[in-house]
Amino acid sequence: MTNTLNDQSTVVTEQTQNLTSITVAHGDGIGPEIMKACLKILKAAGARIRIEEIEIGEKVYLNGNSSGIGNDAWNSLRKTKVFLKAPITTPQGGGFKSLNVTTRKVLGLYANIRPCVSYHPYIHTKHPIMDVVIVRENEEDLYAGIEHQQTDEVIQCLKLISKPGTEKIIRYAFEYARAYGRKKVTCFTKDNIMKMTDGLFHKTFNQIGEEYPDLEKEHWIVDIGAARLAETPEAFDVIVMPNLYGDILSDVAAQITGSVGLAGSANIGDGFAMFEAIHGSAPGIAGLNTANPSGLILAAVQMLVHIKQSDVAERIHNAWLRTIEDGIHTADIYKETISRKKVGTQEFADAVVDRLGSFPLKFATVSYANGDKHFDIQLSPTHEAVKELVGVDIFLHHKDRNPEHLAEILKGLESGGMELKMITNRGTKVWPNGFPETFCTDHWRCRFTRDSQQGVSYQVVIDLLQKVHHCKLAVIKTENLYLMDGKPAFTAAQGQ
């Protein structure tokens, strides 16, 4: 279905004005309500857009499409390259994949930009001068969604961090900070534990940061960084993070501004962009006309800037600020001591429409005169390391919880000079010299290497696996152990 939005004072038609086609999904739960409110404002403000509506989400999932999106919807997205999306519901269980993650990954939307701003004193917050932009990596990390049940007791989720993916998001964060007059870029990781994956993110941040001497740089371990963000958000400016941390902390940051319902986000890639509120579909309040449409409205403002309609974006954003100043608030931000009137979803949209052309009296007037910033992110060439196979980790499903018993079986399975050097359980060394207090499951990692520095062949690994199989041990998977440019490309065990 295609619609054209017309301002009452200026009729916008395909014959008189160039229209930008966008794809719109009304979503699930509160999605249709907040999208209706958002489109009402876009129409009244004179947005020069042509809408292609698609159906995605819960209904599509339950009709047997495990991805939640059909070919017609993909075709629309690939044609318009601009997506305004209301929140959707992913059914629990049943192997359904997150459509948000799928869309971001398939369309290459690697950068998730989430401004989190306090609107003191009109919206209650303990952090009146908060103005933080979270730049979240959008395609990798645990959100790769690669999971396996490996034993009766243990399930695995793979955390994938790539050099190109890391470099793209970190360069984007620095370019964003420079382009929008920000002073500092902060990186959050957990590389004290995940030394290789998060370590790559931190190392890349340090390397790229040297190219931006005009910007302040800092790094925090994510747990204490999150605590500081919650306590003193005014100490931060732009924060760049891997996917999972960014997802969690952008919601935290939005909530401490006053409400998660206020925050919109832009998902940016090379040629594609998606705009959405950061909150979920909230089915518990669906149909009650109480949801705050502000997150989607502000996401639509970001979209208008992206499609070079800054004039319309300014009109809407300033009218929205004036509405907030005038105390016209939905239930989530309404406070008797601050607000003047509690309104529903559609009434809030009407209040914004009534103020189109007005400007805030206390907040700074918003200007998008410089338009959107499109960054040409150039990646460094990848160094091709010299790889040498030096061993193998064999993961076993074994019900006997005594590692000594398993070691007795494995110690006699020498192959090509490789010997059993270590057994771990859930990453903790339990053989040799393990502690009896360490709780063990049915999931074991058995590391075989050579005493000499000489590498091994794949055939040696295959021969070893055959011996393990002949002992009727259940192999879950193997991970080959490499030296990369002479350095171990694998970690030691906890306790090793």
C-alpha positions in Angstrom: 0.0 0.0 0.0 1.3 3.4 -0.9 0.3 6.7 0.7 1.3 10.3 0.2 1.4 12.7 3.1 0.0 16.2 2.5 0.3 19.3 4.6 -3.0 21.2 4.9 -1.5 24.5 3.7 0.9 23.1 1.1 -0.4 20.2 -1.1 2.4 17.9 -1.8 2.0 15.8 -4.9 4.2 13.7 -7.1 3.7 16.3 -9.8 4.8 19.4 -7.8 7.4 18.0 -5.4 10.0 15.3 -5.3 8.9 12.7 -2.8 11.2 10.4 -1.0 9.9 6.8 -0.7 10.1 5.2 2.7 9.0 1.8 4.0 6.8 1.9 7.1 5.9 -1.0 9.4 3.2 -0.4 12.0 4.4 -3.3 14.2 2.8 -5.1 17.1 1.5 -4.2 20.6 1.6 -0.4 20.9 3.2 -0.1 17.5 0.1 0.7 15.5 -0.9 3.4 18.0 2.4 5.2 18.1 2.9 4.9 14.4 -0.5 6.5 13.8 0.5 9.4 16.1 3.8 9.8 14.3 2.4 9.7 10.8 -0.2 12.3 11.9 2.6 14.7 12.8 4.6 14.0 9.7 1.6 14.7 7.5 0.7 18.0 9.3 4.4 19.1 9.2 4.5 18.6 5.4 6.9 15.7 5.2 7.7 15.1 1.5 7.5 11.3 1.6 5.7 8.5 -0.2 5.0 5.5 2.1 5.2 1.9 1.3 3.5 -0.1 4.1 4.7 -3.6 4.9 3.6 -6.2 7.4 6.2 -7.7 9.6 6.4 -9.2 13.1 4.2 -11.4 15.2 1.5 -12.1 12.6 4.1 -13.1 10.0 6.0 -15.3 12.5 2.8 -17.1 13.5 1.9 -17.6 9.9 4.9 -19.9 9.6 7.7 -17.5 8.6 10.4 -18.0 11.3 12.2 -14.8 10.2 9.1 -12.5 10.7 9.5 -10.9 7.4 8.5 -11.9 3.8 9.9 -11.3 0.4 7.6 -8.4 -0.5 8.8 -6.6 2.6 12.4 -7.2 1.7 11.8 -6.0 -1.8 10.3 -2.7 -0.4 13.3 -2.2 1.9 15.8 -2.8 -0.8 14.0 -0.4 -3.1 13.4 2.5 -0.6 16.5 2.0 1.5 14.8 3.9 4.4 12.8 2.1 7.1 10.5 3.7 9.7 9.6 0.9 12.0 7.3 0.6 15.0 8.3 -2.0 17.7 7.4 -5.6 16.9 6.9 -8.7 19.0 9.0 -11.8 18.6 7.2 -14.9 19.9 9.0 -16.7 22.7 10.5 -20.1 21.9 9.9 -22.0 18.8 13.2 -21.0 17.1 12.0 -17.5 16.1 14.9 -15.1 15.4 14.8 -11.4 16.4 13.6 -9.5 13.3 15.4 -6.4 14.6 18.7 -8.2 14.6 17.9 -9.9 11.2 17.1 -6.5 9.6 20.3 -4.9 10.9 22.5 -7.7 9.8 21.0 -8.4 6.4 21.0 -4.7 5.4 24.4 -4.0 7.0 23.1 -1.5 9.5 26.3 -1.6 11.5 25.9 1.6 13.6 23.1 2.2 16.1 22.9 5.8 17.2 20.9 6.5 20.4 20.8 10.0 21.7 19.8 10.1 25.4 18.9 13.6 26.6 17.3 15.0 29.8 14.5 17.5 29.6 14.8 19.0 33.0 12.8 20.5 34.7 9.8 19.5 32.6 10.4 15.7 32.8 11.5 14.4 36.2 15.1 13.1 36.3 17.9 12.9 38.7 20.3 13.9 36.0 19.2 17.3 34.7 22.2 18.0 32.4 22.5 14.6 30.7 23.2 14.6 27.0 24.8 11.3 26.0 25.0 9.6 22.6 25.5 5.9 22.6 27.0 4.4 19.4 26.3 0.7 19.5 27.8 -1.9 17.3 24.9 -3.5 15.6 25.9 -6.7 13.8 28.3 -8.8 15.8 29.0 -9.9 19.4 26.6 -12.4 21.0 23.8 -11.1 18.8 25.2 -13.2 16.0 22.7 -15.6 17.6 24.9 -18.7 17.1 23.8 -21.1 19.8 24.0 -24.8 20.3 22.8 -27.2 23.0 26.0 -29.3 23.4 25.1 -31.6 26.2 22.2 -32.4 28.5 23.4 -29.6 30.8 25.3 -27.1 28.7 24.3 -24.6 26.0 26.8 -22.5 24.1 26.4 -19.0 22.6 29.3 -17.8 20.4 30.6 -14.3 20.8 32.0 -13.1 17.5 34.0 -9.8 17.2 35.6 -9.0 13.9 38.4 -6.6 13.1 36.4 -4.9 10.2 33.2 -4.7 12.2 35.1 -3.2 15.2 36.9 -0.7 13.1 33.8 0.4 11.3 31.8 1.2 14.5 34.8 2.9 16.3 35.6 5.1 13.3 31.9 6.0 13.1 31.9 7.0 16.7 34.9 9.3 16.3 33.5 10.8 13.0 30.2 11.4 14.7 31.8 13.1 17.7 33.9 15.4 15.5 31.0 16.2 13.0 28.5 17.1 15.8 30.9 19.1 18.0 31.3 16.5 20.7 34.4 16.6 22.9 35.0 13.1 24.1 34.6 9.5 23.0 34.5 6.7 25.7 34.8 3.0 25.1 33.2 0.3 27.3 34.4 -3.3 27.1 35.0 -6.3 29.4 38.5 -7.1 28.2 39.8 -8.0 31.7 37.8 -11.2 31.2 37.2 -11.6 27.4 40.8 -10.7 26.5 40.6 -11.7 22.9 37.2 -10.5 21.7 36.7 -7.4 23.9 40.5 -7.0 23.8 40.3 -6.5 20.1 37.6 -3.8 20.5 39.7 -2.0 23.1 42.9 -2.2 21.1 41.2 -1.0 18.0 39.7 1.9 20.0 43.2 2.9 21.2 44.7 2.7 17.7 42.0 4.6 15.9 41.8 7.2 18.7 45.3 8.3 17.9 44.0 9.6 14.6 41.7 12.1 16.4 44.0 14.2 18.6 41.2 16.9 18.8 39.0 14.5 20.8 39.4 13.3 24.4 39.5 9.5 24.7 38.9 7.1 27.6 38.1 3.5 28.3 36.2 1.9 31.1 35.5 -1.7 32.0 31.8 -2.0 31.3 30.6 -2.8 34.8 32.1 0.2 36.5 31.5 2.3 33.4 27.8 1.4 33.6 27.8 2.4 37.3 29.3 5.8 36.4 26.8 6.2 33.6 23.9 5.6 35.9 25.4 7.9 38.7 27.1 10.7 36.7 26.0 10.6 33.0 27.1 14.2 32.6 30.6 12.9 32.7 30.1 11.2 29.3 29.6 12.5 25.8 29.8 9.8 23.1 30.1 6.2 24.2 31.0 3.4 21.8 30.3 -0.2 22.8 29.9 -3.8 21.5 26.4 -4.9 20.7 25.2 -6.4 23.9 26.5 -3.7 26.3 25.2 -1.0 23.9 21.7 -2.6 23.9 21.5 -2.8 27.6 23.1 0.5 28.5 21.2 2.6 25.9 18.0 1.5 27.6 19.4 2.3 31.0 20.6 5.7 29.7 17.2 6.5 28.2 15.4 5.5 31.3 17.4 7.8 33.6 16.7 10.8 31.3 13.1 10.4 32.5 11.6 7.6 30.4 12.7 5.0 27.9 9.7 6.1 25.9 11.5 9.3 24.9 14.4 7.8 23.0 14.6 7.1 19.3 17.4 5.5 17.4 19.0 5.5 13.9 20.5 2.3 12.5 22.9 3.3 9.8 24.7 1.3 7.1 26.2 1.9 3.7 23.2 2.9 1.7 20.5 1.7 4.1 19.0 3.2 7.3 16.3 2.2 9.8 14.7 4.4 12.4 12.8 3.2 15.4 12.0 3.8 19.1 14.3 1.9 21.3 11.5 0.4 23.5 9.6 -2.7 22.9 6.1 -3.5 21.8 4.6 -3.3 25.3 1.6 -5.6 24.6 0.4 -5.1 28.2 -0.7 -1.5 27.4 -1.6 -2.1 23.7 -4.9 -0.5 22.7 -5.2 1.7 25.8 -4.0 4.9 24.1 -1.5 5.5 26.9 1.8 4.8 25.2 4.3 7.6 24.7 4.9 8.1 20.9 7.9 10.4 21.6 10.6 7.8 20.8 9.2 7.0 17.4 8.6 10.8 16.7 12.2 11.6 17.5 13.3 8.6 15.4 11.3 10.0 12.5 13.0 13.4 13.1 16.4 11.6 12.6 14.9 10.0 9.5 13.9 13.4 8.0 17.4 14.7 8.5 18.8 11.6 6.9 16.6 12.1 3.8 17.6 15.8 3.6 14.3 17.2 4.9 15.9 19.2 7.7 13.3 21.9 7.5 10.5 19.4 8.4 12.7 17.8 11.0 13.2 21.2 12.7 9.5 22.0 12.7 8.6 18.7 14.4 11.4 18.6 16.9 10.8 22.2 18.0 7.1 21.6 18.3 7.8 18.5 20.3 10.0 20.4 22.7 7.4 23.1 23.1 4.8 20.5 23.9 7.1 19.0 26.6 7.7 22.6 28.0 3.9 23.2 28.1 3.5 20.2 30.4 1.4 18.1 27.9 2.6 14.7 29.0 1.7 11.0 28.6 1.3 8.8 31.7 4.9 7.6 31.7 6.4 11.0 32.3 3.4 12.8 34.0 4.2 14.2 37.4 1.5 16.3 39.2 4.2 18.7 40.5 5.6 19.3 37.0 3.1 18.4 34.3 0.0 20.5 33.4 -2.1 17.9 31.6 -2.0 14.1 31.2 -2.9 13.0 27.7 -3.1 9.8 25.7 -1.1 8.8 22.7 -3.2 10.5 20.0 -3.9 13.6 22.1 -0.1 14.0 22.6 0.3 13.9 18.8 -2.5 16.5 18.4 -0.7 18.7 20.9 2.5 18.5 18.8 0.6 19.3 15.6 -1.0 22.4 17.3 2.5 23.7 18.1 4.0 23.2 14.6 5.7 26.5 13.8 6.3 27.3 17.5 9.6 27.1 19.2 10.6 26.1 22.7 10.9 28.9 25.3 13.4 27.3 27.7 15.1 24.6 25.7 17.5 25.5 23.0 15.9 25.8 19.6 16.9 22.8 17.4 18.5 23.5 14.1 19.5 20.9 11.5 20.9 23.5 9.1 24.0 21.4 8.5 21.9 18.4 7.6 22.8 14.8 8.1 26.4 13.7 8.2 27.3 10.8 6.0 30.6 9.4 6.9 32.9 7.6 4.4 34.3 4.9 6.6 37.5 3.5 5.1 38.8 0.2 6.6 42.4 -0.6 7.0 43.8 -3.6 5.0 43.7 -6.8 7.0 47.1 -8.2 7.9 47.4 -11.8 6.8 49.0 -13.6 9.7 51.2 -16.6 9.5 49.1 -19.4 11.0 50.6 -22.6 12.5 48.5 -25.4 13.9 49.9 -26.5 17.3 47.1 -28.4 18.9 43.4 -29.0 19.4 40.7 -28.6 22.0 38.3 -31.5 21.9 35.0 -30.9 23.6 33.3 -34.0 25.0 29.9 -34.9 26.4 30.8 -37.2 29.3 28.5 -37.9 32.2 31.2 -39.0 34.7 31.8 -35.9 36.7 35.3 -37.0 37.9 38.0 -35.4 35.6 40.6 -37.9 36.8 38.6 -40.8 35.3 38.3 -38.9 31.9 42.0 -38.1 32.0 42.9 -41.8 32.5 41.0 -42.6 29.3 42.6 -39.8 27.2 46.2 -40.0 28.4 46.8 -43.1 26.3 45.6 -41.5 23.1 48.8 -39.9 21.9 48.9 -39.0 18.2 51.8 -37.4 16.3 53.5 -36.4 19.6 50.4 -34.6 20.9 49.5 -35.3 24.5 46.7 -34.3 26.9 47.8 -31.2 28.7 44.6 -29.9 30.3 40.9 -30.6 30.9 38.5 -27.8 31.8 34.9 -27.8 32.8 32.9 -24.6 31.8 36.3 -22.9 31.2 37.9 -23.8 34.6 40.9 -26.1 34.8 40.0 -29.3 36.6 42.9 -31.5 35.5 45.8 -31.7 36.2 45.8 -30.5 39.8 42.2 -29.5 39.9 40.3 -28.9 43.1 37.6 -31.3 44.3 35.4 -28.3 45.2 35.0 -27.2 41.6 31.6 -28.2 40.4 31.6 -30.1 37.1 28.9 -30.6 34.5 28.8 -33.1 31.6 30.7 -30.7 29.3 34.5 -31.1 29.0 37.3 -29.3 27.0 40.3 -31.5 26.5 43.4 -29.8 25.2 46.1 -31.7 23.3 49.4 -30.1 22.3 53.0 -31.0 21.7 55.8 -30.3 24.1 58.0 -29.1 21.3 57.5 -25.8 19.4 57.0 -27.7 16.2 53.5 -27.5 14.6 51.3 -30.4 13.8 49.4 -31.5 10.7 45.6 -31.8 10.2 46.2 -35.5 9.8 47.5 -35.7 13.3 44.3 -34.1 14.6 42.2 -36.5 12.5 44.1 -39.5 13.8 43.6 -38.2 17.4 39.8 -37.8 16.8 39.6 -41.3 15.5 41.2 -42.7 18.7 38.8 -40.6 20.8 35.9 -42.0 18.8 37.1 -45.6 19.2 37.0 -45.1 22.9 33.3 -44.3 22.5 33.6 -40.8 23.8 31.0 -38.3 22.4 32.8 -35.5 20.6 30.7 -32.2 20.6 33.1 -30.1 18.5 36.8 -29.3 18.1 38.7 -26.0 18.0 42.1 -26.0 16.4 44.8 -24.2 18.3 47.0 -21.8 16.3 49.9 -19.6 16.6 49.3 -16.4 14.7 52.6 -14.7 13.8 54.2 -16.8 16.5 51.8 -15.8 19.3 49.0 -18.0 20.8 45.6 -17.3 19.2 43.8 -19.0 22.1 43.4 -18.3 25.8 44.5 -20.2 28.8 41.9 -21.7 31.1 40.7 -20.2 34.3 43.1 -21.4 37.0 45.8 -22.4 34.5 
